[in-house]
């Protein structure tokens, strides 16, 4: 695998990420994998980094790391 793609992973079945996207984008229900892909398309090639920030947003950034 080419190392430049390591930062472009979007775990569309991850419940934490689905909840964070629902909250961040003010969605009425949990997003489907296809909706998540559409939302995250502009984040390429850094979808892994965006995923980390969304996960952290669920804990209100009490600590970083």
MARMI-684837 format. One record per residue (C-alpha): residue in three letters; x, y, z; residue number from 1. Coordinates in nm, 4 decimals, decimal comma, always signed. Each point is the difference from the previous one (the first is absolute). Layout:
BEGIN
ALA  X  Y  Z  NUM
...
***
This chain:
BEGIN
UNK  +0,0000  +0,0000  +0,0000  1
UNK  +0,1224  +0,3442  -0,0859  2
UNK  +0,0588  +0,1951  +0,3246  3
UNK  -0,1693  +0,3140  -0,1325  4
UNK  -0,3386  -0,1727  +0,0421  5
UNK  +0,0394  -0,0762  +0,3712  6
UNK  -0,1743  +0,3266  +0,0863  7
UNK  -0,2967  -0,0711  -0,2255  8
UNK  -0,1957  -0,2609  +0,1946  9
UNK  -0,3686  +0,0543  +0,0758  10
UNK  -0,1526  -0,2688  +0,2263  11
UNK  -0,3619  +0,0354  -0,1155  12
UNK  -0,1280  -0,2761  +0,2313  13
UNK  +0,1481  +0,1555  +0,3147  14
UNK  -0,2827  +0,0983  +0,2362  15
UNK  +0,2037  +0,2748  +0,1672  16
UNK  +0,0728  +0,1648  -0,3329  17
UNK  -0,3637  -0,0332  -0,1060  18
UNK  -0,1128  +0,1674  +0,3236  19
UNK  +0,2563  +0,2780  -0,0369  20
UNK  -0,1075  +0,0690  -0,3577  21
UNK  -0,3649  +0,0012  +0,1051  22
UNK  +0,0751  +0,2557  +0,2698  23
UNK  +0,2386  +0,2148  -0,2048  24
UNK  -0,2174  +0,0159  -0,3093  25
UNK  -0,3295  +0,0226  +0,1936  26
UNK  -0,1426  -0,3075  -0,1688  27
UNK  -0,3375  -0,1397  +0,1117  28
UNK  +0,1336  -0,3563  +0,0131  29
UNK  +0,3281  -0,1855  -0,0262  30
UNK  +0,1538  +0,0423  -0,3432  31
UNK  +0,0205  -0,2943  -0,2369  32
UNK  +0,3403  -0,1039  -0,1324  33
UNK  -0,0774  +0,1660  -0,3338  34
UNK  -0,0989  +0,3254  +0,1719  35
UNK  +0,3211  -0,0108  +0,2027  36
UNK  +0,2055  -0,0471  -0,3155  37
UNK  -0,1746  +0,2973  -0,1615  38
UNK  +0,0586  +0,2199  +0,3064  39
UNK  +0,3640  -0,1053  +0,0320  40
UNK  +0,0957  +0,0254  -0,3658  41
UNK  +0,1403  +0,3563  +0,0368  42
UNK  +0,2254  -0,1210  +0,2836  43
UNK  +0,2069  -0,2164  -0,2348  44
UNK  +0,2801  -0,0962  +0,0419  45
UNK  -0,0221  +0,0654  +0,3762  46
UNK  -0,3178  -0,1848  +0,0968  47
UNK  +0,1848  -0,1888  +0,2772  48
UNK  +0,0977  +0,3296  +0,1617  49
UNK  -0,3553  +0,1340  -0,0301  50
UNK  -0,1298  -0,3253  +0,1502  51
UNK  +0,2290  +0,0441  +0,3002  52
UNK  -0,1289  +0,3533  +0,0591  53
UNK  -0,3592  -0,1161  -0,0273  54
UNK  +0,0644  -0,2795  +0,2514  55
UNK  +0,1601  +0,2504  +0,2358  56
UNK  -0,2978  +0,2348  -0,0403  57
UNK  -0,2153  -0,2567  +0,1774  58
UNK  +0,2058  +0,0517  +0,3157  59
UNK  +0,0110  +0,3796  -0,0421  60
UNK  +0,3800  -0,0010  -0,0284  61
UNK  +0,0566  -0,0439  +0,3739  62
UNK  +0,3443  -0,1287  -0,0823  63
UNK  +0,1868  -0,0248  -0,3252  64
UNK  +0,1463  -0,3348  -0,1007  65
***
